Each structure stands twice: as C-alpha cells, then as structure tokens.
C-alpha cells in the first residue's frame, strides 16, 4: 500500500493531531499516529486515552489500509524537508515504512494499526451547534482561571452549562472566577459537564476561524467536530462547585476606570510587590485610585495614583496583582468597572460595554491586609 501527499500539508495535520500524544504513554503504541486510508482519504488519529484527535487529508493512494507510525521520527523528518510531494509506502506484512522525497529515501518501523486503541464514537449523545468564534472566545476567556490542583479535579477544567439557546463557560481556582455566557446557540437540551484543560488547549488551536462547531456529549465524553477535525475527550467526573453562591450580590462601591491604564499601572507596581503574595493595595476614594505595593524583605515599595470615577464609601483593599493583570488582559472593553463591598469580600470586575448576547463576569478574592 502506498500514497502520495504534500509534505507541508501532511505536517500541518500531524502537528494538529500530535498535541493529543502524551509525554509518558502507558502503551508504546500511544507514541504513534494511526494512519487509515479509505478511498484517497487519509485519516490521522492520535490519543493519550483521555483526549483523542482525528483529522483528514486528501491523498493519492493505490489501496485502502491502516498502519501505526511512530510520531516523533515522522514529525522530525517532515519538519526537516522543504515543501514537496512525498510518497509513503507501507509493507503490509511487517509494517515497514519507506518515505520517498526528492532528496532520497527514509525507512522506519511501523506497527500493526489494528493494535491501536479504539477512539470513542458519539453514542447516545446530545448535540449543540455553535459558532467557532463563540467557542474560541469561551475557551480564551476562561481557561486561564482553571486550577492546577489535582486534589480538586472539578476545578481543573472548564464548566460548560448548556441551557437551550444559551451556553455558559465557568472556570475557577478558588482565588479567581470567570463566568462567560453567550446566547444564540442551537440546542434542544439543558445540561452541564466539565471539559479538561488539556482538551481545550488543543481545541483552541484546532478551531477553524469561521463556521460552525458541532458539540456532542454523553455521560462520559465530549465530541467536538469542525472542518474535518474531530476531538474527543473524557469529561471530568466530578461535581462542580456552586459558583453562584460565591458571587457577592450587594456591592455598593463602584469604581470605573480605563482598562489599559489600570493594567499598565498594576504591571509597574507589581514589580515592587512581595513575590509570594503579589499583593497590591488599592486605596479608593472619590475620583482617585492609589495603587501601592511593598516588599519589606527587600525594602522595595511603589505608589501610583490614577484618575477614576468612583461611587461609594472610601475603601482600602488588597489583591493579587497577577490575577488582576490576567483578568484585565482578557476583558476587551476600553473601560472596566469594579464592584466592591468590603475589604474581606470578593471584588467583581466587569466590562462597561459588551456585545449583544454576551455577558462576562470576573471575580477575584482579596488578599487580606496585614496591619
């Protein structure tokens, strides 16, 4: 069996699928790509048993068949070749592979494709259709707020809440929380599930710039399908915390300020903050915001004053500068508002303007002030 294909076209698809291959696979064959040829179409699959990606490339082939090819040597070979047609011949008896380019021949040992683990198929699933750009926004705006704490598995992914024509993405690590909602989704179901961080990082890179994404899910897996690329991931089997319970409702103190001014000021002040807590102190009163930080261990301190609009009682509150800078980087409006109640309760960060059908809310826990 042999087939011909453009080296760069093949490399592009391999790099996309290769993200699913784990660094320390439990089975040697998981270090391979599965190549399946059917009617001049090559389906490339890769998996780490939790996340799987399949992608399709048109090729010129003389037969149908399947083989597993070691990923690293194949990727390294294609990266080192300039763009050109290559021919891949597979010996169906011993699964030896010979790649022919304009420069010469390269031989490597493949494995029997039938030994490759089966990738889950959509079975008794519910389906939602949404725009690729909406899914990309949902991932980009929430992924940074997920936790790395394996003892809290539910927080290591993004919570998807599908409510008929609306989808909400939530991420939290108990210090910060992001909730992003979007209307105009085609769905006939109301349900929720948690998608792991690794799968969303891969999906972010695989999403087409336009068009629709089909999202199907059952109790154990989510299936994302768009533009010839399919990603399957095992859902996190855990109960998501009741995030609505931690969002403070009564926040009488409201600060409005230019987003980039606040972000740039925090970046400068954070240089002088304690490297363990990253604590900056916001001292807010009518028309003025003073941001300060100090690191007593090194006698470093900094203060800046910014103009703002403020409605409420004077308040002094401490936050982790790193969290605020990240959040302001994700918000897109020119001006943001911060809603506060007291120095011990969470602050809420919101854009002052939002596109129709979109809603984003960010919450950040205060760092307690030491007297």
C-alpha positions as CSV (number, residue, x, y, z in Angstrom):
1,X,0.0,0.0,0.0
2,X,1.3,3.5,-0.8
3,X,0.1,7.0,-1.0
4,X,1.4,10.4,-2.1
5,X,0.8,13.8,-0.4
6,X,2.3,17.3,0.0
7,X,4.9,17.2,2.9
8,X,3.7,20.5,4.3
9,X,0.0,19.6,4.1
10,X,0.8,16.3,6.0
11,X,2.9,18.1,8.5
12,X,0.2,20.6,9.3
13,X,-2.3,17.8,10.1
14,X,0.2,15.8,12.1
15,X,1.1,18.8,14.3
16,X,-2.6,19.3,15.0
17,X,-3.2,15.7,15.9
18,X,0.2,15.3,17.7
19,X,-1.0,17.5,20.6
20,X,-3.0,14.6,21.8
21,X,0.0,12.4,22.3
22,X,1.1,12.3,26.0
23,X,4.7,12.6,27.2
24,X,4.8,9.3,29.1
25,X,2.3,7.0,27.4
26,X,1.2,3.9,29.2
27,X,1.4,1.8,26.0
28,X,4.2,2.1,23.4
29,X,1.7,2.3,20.5
30,X,0.3,5.6,22.0
31,X,3.6,7.2,20.8
32,X,2.3,6.6,17.2
33,X,-0.1,8.2,14.8
34,X,-2.7,5.8,13.4
35,X,-3.0,6.2,9.6
36,X,-6.1,4.9,8.0
37,X,-6.6,5.2,4.2
38,X,-10.0,4.9,2.7
39,X,-10.8,6.0,-0.9
40,X,-8.0,8.5,-1.2
41,X,-8.6,10.0,2.2
42,X,-6.1,9.6,4.9
43,X,-7.5,9.8,8.5
44,X,-4.8,10.6,11.1
45,X,-5.6,9.7,14.7
46,X,-3.7,10.3,17.9
47,X,-4.7,9.7,21.5
48,X,-3.5,9.5,25.1
49,X,-6.7,7.5,26.1
50,X,-8.2,10.7,27.7
51,X,-8.1,13.0,24.7
52,X,-8.1,12.0,21.0
53,X,-7.8,13.9,17.8
54,X,-8.6,12.8,14.2
55,X,-8.0,14.9,11.1
56,X,-8.5,14.1,7.4
57,X,-6.1,14.8,4.5
58,X,-6.8,14.1,0.8
59,X,-4.0,11.8,-0.7
60,X,-3.4,9.8,-3.8
61,X,-3.4,6.1,-2.8
62,X,-3.3,2.8,-4.5
63,X,-5.2,0.8,-1.8
64,X,-7.1,1.1,1.5
65,X,-5.4,0.1,4.7
66,X,-4.2,1.0,8.2
67,X,-0.8,1.4,10.0
68,X,0.6,2.9,13.1
69,X,3.7,5.2,12.5
70,X,6.0,6.5,15.3
71,X,5.1,10.2,15.7
72,X,8.4,11.7,16.7
73,X,10.6,10.5,13.8
74,X,7.8,11.2,11.3
75,X,7.3,14.8,12.5
76,X,11.1,15.4,12.7
77,X,11.5,14.1,9.1
78,X,8.8,16.3,7.7
79,X,9.9,19.4,9.6
80,X,13.4,19.0,8.0
81,X,12.0,18.7,4.5
82,X,11.1,21.7,2.3
83,X,7.6,21.6,0.7
84,X,7.4,18.9,-1.9
85,X,5.3,15.8,-2.8
86,X,6.4,12.7,-0.8
87,X,5.4,9.1,-1.3
88,X,4.8,6.8,1.7
89,X,5.0,3.0,1.0
90,X,3.8,0.5,3.7
91,X,4.8,-3.1,3.7
92,X,1.6,-4.8,4.8
93,X,3.5,-7.9,6.1
94,X,5.9,-6.4,8.6
95,X,4.5,-2.7,8.7
96,X,7.9,-1.3,7.5
97,X,7.5,2.2,6.1
98,X,9.5,3.9,3.4
99,X,9.2,7.6,2.7
100,X,10.5,8.9,-0.6
101,X,11.2,12.5,-1.2
102,X,13.1,14.4,-3.9
103,X,16.2,14.0,-1.7
104,X,16.1,10.3,-1.0
105,X,14.5,7.5,1.0
106,X,13.9,7.2,4.7
107,X,12.9,3.9,6.3
108,X,11.3,3.4,9.7
109,X,9.4,0.6,11.5
110,X,5.6,0.9,11.9
111,X,3.2,-1.2,13.9
112,X,0.0,-3.0,13.2
113,X,-2.8,-0.4,13.1
114,X,-5.3,-2.9,14.5
115,X,-3.4,-2.8,17.8
116,X,-4.2,1.0,18.2
117,X,-6.8,1.7,20.9
118,X,-10.3,2.4,19.5
119,X,-11.3,6.1,19.7
120,X,-14.7,6.6,21.3
121,X,-17.6,7.2,18.8
122,X,-20.5,9.5,19.5
123,X,-23.1,7.2,21.1
124,X,-26.4,8.2,22.6
125,X,-25.3,11.8,22.6
126,X,-27.0,15.2,22.8
127,X,-25.8,17.8,20.3
128,X,-25.3,21.6,20.3
129,X,-24.3,23.7,17.3
130,X,-22.4,26.9,18.0
131,X,-20.1,29.3,16.1
132,X,-16.4,28.5,16.1
133,X,-15.7,32.1,17.2
134,X,-18.1,31.7,20.3
135,X,-16.4,28.5,21.4
136,X,-12.9,30.1,20.9
137,X,-14.0,33.1,23.0
138,X,-15.4,30.9,25.7
139,X,-12.1,29.0,26.0
140,X,-9.8,32.0,25.8
141,X,-11.8,34.0,28.4
142,X,-11.9,31.2,31.0
143,X,-9.0,28.7,30.5
144,X,-6.6,30.9,32.5
145,X,-8.7,30.8,35.6
146,X,-8.7,26.9,35.9
147,X,-6.9,25.3,38.8
148,X,-3.8,23.0,38.6
149,X,-4.8,21.4,41.9
150,X,-5.3,17.6,41.2
151,X,-7.0,17.3,44.6
152,X,-9.9,19.4,43.3
153,X,-10.4,17.7,39.9
154,X,-13.6,19.6,39.1
155,X,-11.7,22.9,39.1
156,X,-9.0,21.6,36.6
157,X,-11.4,22.0,33.7
158,X,-13.9,24.5,32.3
159,X,-17.6,24.0,33.3
160,X,-19.9,24.1,30.3
161,X,-23.5,24.9,31.1
162,X,-25.9,24.4,28.1
163,X,-29.3,25.9,28.7
164,X,-31.3,25.5,25.4
165,X,-30.3,28.7,23.5
166,X,-27.6,29.8,25.9
167,X,-24.2,28.5,26.8
168,X,-22.2,29.5,29.9
169,X,-18.5,28.8,30.5
170,X,-17.2,28.9,34.0
171,X,-13.7,28.5,35.4
172,X,-12.3,29.0,38.9
173,X,-9.3,28.1,41.1
174,X,-10.9,29.3,44.3
175,X,-8.9,32.6,44.1
176,X,-10.5,33.9,40.9
177,X,-13.6,33.0,38.9
178,X,-14.7,33.8,35.4
179,X,-18.2,33.3,34.0
180,X,-18.8,34.0,30.3
181,X,-22.3,33.5,28.8
182,X,-23.4,33.6,25.2
183,X,-26.9,33.5,23.7
184,X,-27.8,32.4,20.1
185,X,-26.8,28.7,20.4
186,X,-28.7,26.0,18.6
187,X,-29.6,23.4,21.3
188,X,-32.6,21.4,22.5
189,X,-31.1,20.3,25.8
190,X,-30.3,21.7,29.2
191,X,-27.3,20.1,30.8
192,X,-23.8,20.7,32.1
193,X,-20.4,19.0,32.1
194,X,-16.7,19.7,32.8
195,X,-14.1,19.6,30.0
196,X,-10.5,19.1,30.9
197,X,-7.9,21.8,30.4
198,X,-5.7,19.8,28.0
199,X,-8.5,19.1,25.6
200,X,-9.5,22.8,25.5
201,X,-5.9,23.9,24.8
202,X,-5.8,21.5,21.8
203,X,-9.2,22.5,20.7
204,X,-8.3,26.2,20.8
205,X,-5.5,25.6,18.2
206,X,-7.7,23.3,16.1
207,X,-10.8,25.5,15.7
208,X,-11.3,27.0,12.2
209,X,-11.5,30.8,12.1
210,X,-15.2,30.7,10.9
211,X,-18.1,28.3,10.6
212,X,-20.0,26.1,13.0
213,X,-18.7,23.6,15.5
214,X,-20.8,20.6,16.4
215,X,-20.5,19.7,20.1
216,X,-21.9,16.3,21.1
217,X,-21.7,14.8,24.6
218,X,-22.9,11.9,26.7
219,X,-22.2,10.9,30.3
220,X,-18.5,10.2,29.8
221,X,-17.2,12.0,26.6
222,X,-17.5,15.3,24.7
223,X,-17.1,15.3,20.9
224,X,-16.1,18.5,19.1
225,X,-16.3,18.4,15.3
226,X,-15.4,21.2,12.8
227,X,-13.9,21.4,9.4
228,X,-12.7,17.8,9.1
229,X,-11.1,17.8,12.6
230,X,-12.7,15.8,15.4
231,X,-11.6,16.0,19.1
232,X,-12.9,13.6,21.7
233,X,-12.2,14.0,25.4
234,X,-13.2,12.2,28.5
235,X,-15.2,14.5,30.8
236,X,-14.1,15.2,34.3
237,X,-16.4,13.1,36.5
238,X,-16.8,15.4,39.5
239,X,-19.4,17.8,40.9
240,X,-18.7,21.4,40.0
241,X,-18.8,23.8,43.0
242,X,-21.9,26.1,43.3
243,X,-20.2,29.1,41.8
244,X,-23.3,31.4,42.0
245,X,-23.1,31.1,45.8
246,X,-19.7,32.9,45.9
247,X,-20.6,35.8,43.7
248,X,-21.5,38.6,46.1
249,X,-24.8,40.3,45.3
250,X,-24.8,43.5,47.1
251,X,-21.8,45.6,46.0
252,X,-22.5,49.3,46.7
253,X,-19.0,50.6,45.9
254,X,-18.4,51.0,42.1
255,X,-15.1,52.1,40.5
256,X,-14.9,52.9,36.8
257,X,-11.5,53.2,35.1
258,X,-9.7,52.9,31.8
259,X,-8.7,49.3,31.4
260,X,-5.3,49.7,29.9
261,X,-4.3,52.5,32.3
262,X,-5.2,50.2,35.3
263,X,-3.4,47.2,33.7
264,X,-0.2,49.1,33.0
265,X,-0.1,50.7,36.4
266,X,-0.6,47.2,38.0
267,X,2.3,45.8,35.9
268,X,4.6,48.5,37.1
269,X,3.5,48.3,40.8
270,X,3.7,44.5,40.8
271,X,7.5,44.7,40.3
272,X,7.7,46.1,43.8
273,X,5.3,43.6,45.4
274,X,6.1,40.7,47.6
275,X,6.9,37.8,45.2
276,X,5.0,35.3,47.3
277,X,1.7,37.1,47.6
278,X,1.9,39.6,44.7
279,X,-0.1,41.8,46.9
280,X,-1.1,45.3,45.7
281,X,-3.2,47.7,47.8
282,X,-6.0,49.7,46.2
283,X,-6.9,52.8,48.1
284,X,-10.1,54.2,46.5
285,X,-12.0,57.3,47.3
286,X,-13.9,60.0,45.3
287,X,-12.2,60.4,41.9
288,X,-8.9,58.9,42.8
289,X,-7.3,55.4,42.9
290,X,-4.0,54.9,44.6
291,X,-2.2,51.6,43.9
292,X,0.7,50.7,46.1
293,X,2.9,47.7,46.9
294,X,5.8,46.9,49.2
295,X,8.2,44.1,49.8
296,X,9.5,44.6,53.3
297,X,12.2,41.8,52.8
298,X,14.0,44.0,50.3
299,X,12.8,47.5,51.3
300,X,11.1,47.9,47.9
301,X,7.9,50.0,47.5
302,X,6.0,51.8,44.8
303,X,2.9,54.0,44.6
304,X,0.9,55.4,41.7
305,X,-2.2,57.5,41.5
306,X,-4.9,57.2,38.8
307,X,-7.9,59.2,38.0
308,X,-11.2,57.3,38.1
309,X,-14.9,57.6,38.6
310,X,-16.0,56.2,42.0
311,X,-19.4,55.9,43.6
312,X,-19.3,54.7,47.2
313,X,-17.5,54.9,50.6
314,X,-13.7,55.1,50.7
315,X,-12.2,51.6,50.7
316,X,-8.8,50.1,51.0
317,X,-8.5,46.5,49.7
318,X,-5.6,44.2,48.7
319,X,-5.5,41.9,45.6
320,X,-3.1,39.6,43.9
321,X,-1.7,41.8,41.1
322,X,-1.0,38.8,38.9
323,X,-4.7,37.8,38.9
324,X,-5.9,41.4,38.1
325,X,-3.5,41.8,35.3
326,X,-4.6,38.5,33.7
327,X,-8.2,39.4,34.0
328,X,-7.8,42.8,32.5
329,X,-5.9,41.2,29.6
330,X,-8.9,39.0,28.8
331,X,-11.5,41.8,29.0
332,X,-11.9,43.8,25.8
333,X,-13.7,47.0,26.6
334,X,-11.9,50.3,26.9
335,X,-13.3,50.9,30.3
336,X,-13.9,48.5,33.2
337,X,-15.8,48.7,36.4
338,X,-15.0,47.1,39.7
339,X,-17.8,46.4,42.2
340,X,-16.7,46.1,45.8
341,X,-18.4,45.8,49.2
342,X,-15.8,45.4,51.9
343,X,-12.0,44.6,52.1
344,X,-12.8,41.0,53.1
345,X,-15.2,40.2,50.3
346,X,-14.6,39.3,46.7
347,X,-14.3,42.1,44.1
348,X,-16.2,41.8,40.8
349,X,-14.7,43.0,37.5
350,X,-16.9,43.8,34.6
351,X,-16.6,45.5,31.2
352,X,-18.6,48.7,30.9
353,X,-19.7,47.7,27.4
354,X,-20.5,44.3,26.0
355,X,-21.6,43.0,22.5
356,X,-25.2,41.9,22.3
357,X,-25.9,38.4,23.6
358,X,-22.6,38.2,25.6
359,X,-22.0,38.5,29.3
360,X,-18.8,38.2,31.2
361,X,-18.2,38.5,35.0
362,X,-14.9,38.1,36.8
363,X,-14.5,37.6,40.5
364,X,-11.3,38.0,42.4
365,X,-10.7,37.2,46.1
366,X,-8.9,39.8,48.2
367,X,-5.6,39.3,49.8
368,X,-6.0,40.1,53.5
369,X,-4.3,43.3,54.6
370,X,-1.7,42.8,57.3
371,X,-1.9,45.6,59.9
